[in-house]
Amino acid sequence: MKSLLIVFFVLYSLTSLYPQQFHSLDGIESTSGQTILLYRLGSEQYQNNPIFKYNVQTGYEQQIIDAHEIYFPVGADIKTINDFEFFPGDTTNFINVGDLIFMDYSFYIAKNDSVVFSHFAPYYKVDISKQNPEKIFVFGSGGEIRSWDGGYTFPLDSIHLIANFMPIALADFDDEVMFGFDEELDFCKNGGVVDTAYVGFDIYSKLLFDVNQFHVYRVNWTYGGYSFNVSNNKGNAFTWTKTYQSTNPIYVSIDPSQSGVVYLADGKQIYKSTNNGYNFYPYNSLPRRLVGLYKKPNSEILYAASKYKIYEVRPDTTVIIKSVPIPIRLFEYYPLSIGNYWIYKVTDWSYPYYSEDIFTRKVVSKETLSNGNEYFKIEEKYYHSAYTSYVYERIDTVKGFAFRFDNGCANPDSEKVIDSFTAEVGDSLLIQRFSMCWDSILTKFSESGSESIFNENRNFRTYEYSWLMSYTHKLALGIGIYNIKNGYDFGESYFFLNGCVIDDIVYGDTTFVVDVEEEQNPIPTEYKLEQNYPNPFNPSTFISYQLPVFGQVTLKVYDVLGNEVATLVNEYRSAGSYEIEFNPASSIKNPSSGIYFYQLKAGKFVETKKMMFLK
């Protein structure tokens, strides 16, 4: 028995390690006017998350409904929450329904999370009569079952089946009116079809009733996403109008003290309607996608939840009132630790020229810079260049960003965002990657998934940018930057990770680094002009070239019309490899963005290459 308890404790403890996030938001008001927010908080499995109450005024949080998922070697203990409903005007008592798995599979009805009834038929929704709170209605695929004593008992003889009709909600204005859908997924009222548009209900679906007792609001999924629909006559046939649709889940809240006022959240944007949802206009925009919305009655206050934060939203302010830590595993997409290093194969094609190189990044130390923040110092180097550069980066686990220090940046603390760990697919963010030196660019988080990377299945994130040029980079969980692709007129450069060492663990092929370090920089055997790097660039770039013999050398820059705009080298030089920095601001009066050409002449050797400057 003791060993069984130990196994149970270990398994339960493992389930508690899953990252926490908010999954929904609703609210109720106490008789004294205090706001009690209700939300699911837990792992990524929506219905396996417990329900919490949070008093906005006192900051007191309490779990009120348990949900869990625990697996044993020979079974499982699972409790889900499909739906819950508080009694009207009561912030203490509620009914909840869901699934139970322990030795057997059943569905339950509970009052204040104490099971009062279980059955083999699924229960999905619960509703409490607004005319008589002693009447409780629970809906499922087996029809409806009722309680007449406030949810203490649910007599079997109260089970009511309506052919080809699954109810999902009770009308606020009449507890004998039920809404749901039929086998064809048409929306129904008391079993009769009232809206033939394809309708489906899931965890994001909702039915709300305006205080005027006539307008009914419905959110449901349909073709291509989710829709908001309005009935102007108690949900009857021929009274429904679809007024809003999105590919995202949408969240709706109304103010029971104001007729016609509807708030709708779609992604990061909150909209408001003052004519019963027939027209919406932008109300506020939040930093992250929302997962729930609640309007406090008789006030201008909205409460909105994203995955990791709850906000108090007013017409002119947004304040974070509660947050949970960002999951540590997200920061593994950009692992910074002293000794970590990455080796990239770099190919650059600019018609008609092609070149290859090796680019390395190595975290060499930690330093506190002028803004008071501590950064990892990262050495960056191209093998075919004598130049070594250093960048300074840090991870902010509170804000969820990776920052790079830039002394010339006008942002607070001279920092630029290079990655956002809380972004979701479809989000756009201002970032700057290591191979790009111009100001931050608006980049879209375009894709996430998993694939085999260094013979392990790893999650990845892909970011894309396209304007005048294209830019894509991919992050791999536990690895960091996996590849980067820059595309521009008549060419592209590509960084591909050959191997890396992360926290003393070797991934991929890093053996050639030894060869690189042991090679003794021999005298070149041929003339060569390298592609500048970075390219495109701002504010400066580096141009490398090599000479096999002593001789006169000129290196000049021309604009797109062929006009000479700068002379970088004009002298005799010995055989060897050279690199020079080109900064248009110091060489050209009022330089403009665009294509420039640089040309190397040495003896009879002449070669010209193209580069792009972006202001």
Rosetta blueprint (number, residue, H / E / L):
1 M L
2 K H
3 S H
4 L H
5 L H
6 I H
7 V H
8 F H
9 F H
10 V H
11 L H
12 Y H
13 S H
14 L H
15 T H
16 S L
17 L L
18 Y L
19 P L
20 Q L
21 Q E
22 F E
23 H L
24 S L
25 L L
26 D E
27 G E
28 I E
29 E E
30 S L
31 T L
32 S L
33 G L
34 Q L
35 T E
36 I E
37 L E
38 L E
39 Y E
40 R E
41 L E
42 G E
43 S L
44 E L
45 Q L
46 Y H
47 Q H
48 N H
49 N L
50 P L
51 I E
52 F E
53 K E
54 Y E
55 N E
56 V L
57 Q L
58 T L
59 G L
60 Y L
61 E E
62 Q E
63 Q E
64 I E
65 I E
66 D L
67 A L
68 H E
69 E E
70 I E
71 Y E
72 F E
73 P L
74 V L
75 G E
76 A E
77 D E
78 I E
79 K E
80 T L
81 I L
82 N L
83 D E
84 F E
85 E E
86 F E
87 F L
88 P L
89 G L
90 D L
91 T L
92 T L
93 N L
94 F E
95 I E
96 N E
97 V E
98 G E
99 D E
100 L E
101 I E
102 F E
103 M L
104 D L
105 Y E
106 S E
107 F E
108 Y E
109 I E
110 A E
111 K E
112 N L
113 D L
114 S E
115 V E
116 V E
117 F E
118 S E
119 H E
120 F L
121 A L
122 P L
123 Y E
124 Y E
125 K E
126 V E
127 D E
128 I E
129 S L
130 K L
131 Q L
132 N L
133 P L
134 E L
135 K L
136 I E
137 F E
138 V E
139 F E
140 G E
141 S L
142 G L
143 G E
144 E E
145 I E
146 R E
147 S E
148 W L
149 D L
150 G L
151 G L
152 Y L
153 T L
154 F L
155 P L
156 L H
157 D H
158 S H
159 I L
160 H E
161 L L
162 I L
163 A L
164 N L
165 F L
166 M E
167 P E
168 I E
169 A E
170 L E
171 A E
172 D L
173 F L
174 D E
175 D E
176 E E
177 V E
178 M E
179 F E
180 G E
181 F E
182 D L
183 E L
184 E L
185 L L
186 D L
187 F E
188 C E
189 K E
190 N L
191 G L
192 G E
193 V E
194 V E
195 D E
196 T L
197 A L
198 Y L
199 V L
200 G E
201 F L
202 D L
203 I L
204 Y L
205 S L
206 K E
207 L E
208 L E
209 F E
210 D L
211 V L
212 N L
213 Q L
214 F L
215 H L
216 V E
217 Y E
218 R E
219 V E
220 N E
221 W E
222 T E
223 Y L
224 G L
225 G E
226 Y E
227 S E
228 F E
229 N E
230 V E
231 S E
232 N L
233 N L
234 K L
235 G L
236 N L
237 A L
238 F L
239 T L
240 W E
241 T E
242 K E
243 T E
244 Y E
245 Q E
246 S E
247 T L
248 N L
249 P L
250 I E
251 Y E
252 V E
253 S E
254 I E
255 D L
256 P L
257 S L
258 Q L
259 S L
260 G L
261 V L
262 V E
263 Y E
264 L E
265 A E
266 D E
267 G L
268 K L
269 Q E
270 I E
271 Y E
272 K E
273 S E
274 T L
275 N L
276 N L
277 G L
278 Y L
279 N L
280 F L
281 Y E
282 P E
283 Y E
284 N E
285 S E
286 L L
287 P L
288 R L
289 R L
290 L E
291 V E
292 G E
293 L E
294 Y E
295 K E
296 K L
297 P L
298 N L
299 S L
300 E L
301 I L
302 L E
303 Y E
304 A E
305 A E
306 S E
307 K L
308 Y L
309 K E
310 I E
311 Y E
312 E E
313 V E
314 R L
315 P L
316 D L
317 T L
318 T E
319 V E
320 I E
321 I E
322 K E
323 S E
324 V L
325 P L
326 I L
327 P L
328 I H
329 R H
330 L H
331 F H
332 E H
333 Y H
334 Y L
335 P L
336 L L
337 S L
338 I L
339 G L
340 N L
341 Y E
342 W E
343 I E
344 Y E
345 K E
346 V E
347 T E
348 D E
349 W E
350 S E
351 Y L
352 P L
353 Y E
354 Y E
355 S E
356 E E
357 D E
358 I E
359 F E
360 T E
361 R E
362 K E
363 V E
364 V E
365 S E
366 K E
367 E E
368 T E
369 L L
370 S L
371 N L
372 G L
373 N L
374 E E
375 Y E
376 F E
377 K E
378 I E
379 E E
380 E E
381 K E
382 Y E
383 Y L
384 H L
385 S L
386 A L
387 Y L
388 T E
389 S E
390 Y E
391 V E
392 Y E
393 E E
394 R E
395 I E
396 D E
397 T L
398 V L
399 K L
400 G L
401 F E
402 A E
403 F E
404 R E
405 F E
406 D L
407 N L
408 G L
409 C L
410 A L
411 N L
412 P H
413 D H
414 S H
415 E E
416 K E
417 V E
418 I E
419 D E
420 S E
421 F L
422 T L
423 A L
424 E L
425 V L
426 G L
427 D L
428 S E
429 L E
430 L E
431 I E
432 Q L
433 R L
434 F L
435 S L
436 M L
437 C L
438 W L
439 D L
440 S L
441 I E
442 L E
443 T E
444 K E
445 F E
446 S E
447 E E
448 S E
449 G E
450 S E
451 E E
452 S E
453 I E
454 F L
455 N L
456 E E
457 N E
458 R E
459 N E
460 F E
461 R E
462 T E
463 Y E
464 E E
465 Y E
466 S E
467 W L
468 L L
469 M L
470 S E
471 Y E
472 T E
473 H E
474 K E
475 L E
476 A E
477 L L
478 G L
479 I L
480 G E
481 I E
482 Y E
483 N E
484 I E
485 K E
486 N E
487 G E
488 Y E
489 D L
490 F L
491 G E
492 E E
493 S E
494 Y E
495 F E
496 F E
497 L E
498 N E
499 G E
500 C E
501 V E
502 I E
503 D L
504 D L
505 I E
506 V E
507 Y E
508 G E
509 D L
510 T L
511 T L
512 F H
513 V H
514 V H
515 D H
516 V H
517 E H
518 E H
519 E L
520 Q L
521 N L
522 P L
523 I L
524 P L
525 T L
526 E L
527 Y L
528 K E
529 L E
530 E L
531 Q L
532 N L
533 Y E
534 P L
535 N L
536 P L
537 F E
538 N L
539 P L
540 S L
541 T E
542 F E
543 I E
544 S E
545 Y E
546 Q E
547 L E
548 P L
549 V L
550 F L
551 G E
552 Q E
553 V E
554 T E
555 L E
556 K E
557 V E
558 Y E
559 D E
560 V L
561 L L
562 G L
563 N L
564 E E
565 V E
566 A E
567 T E
568 L E
569 V E
570 N E
571 E E
572 Y E
573 R E
574 S L
575 A L
576 G E
577 S E
578 Y E
579 E E
580 I E
581 E E
582 F E
583 N L
584 P H
585 A H
586 S H
587 S H
588 I L
589 K L
590 N L
591 P L
592 S L
593 S L
594 G E
595 I E
596 Y E
597 F E
598 Y E
599 Q E
600 L E
601 K E
602 A E
603 G L
604 K L
605 F E
606 V E
607 E E
608 T E
609 K E
610 K E
611 M E
612 M E
613 F E
614 L L
615 K L
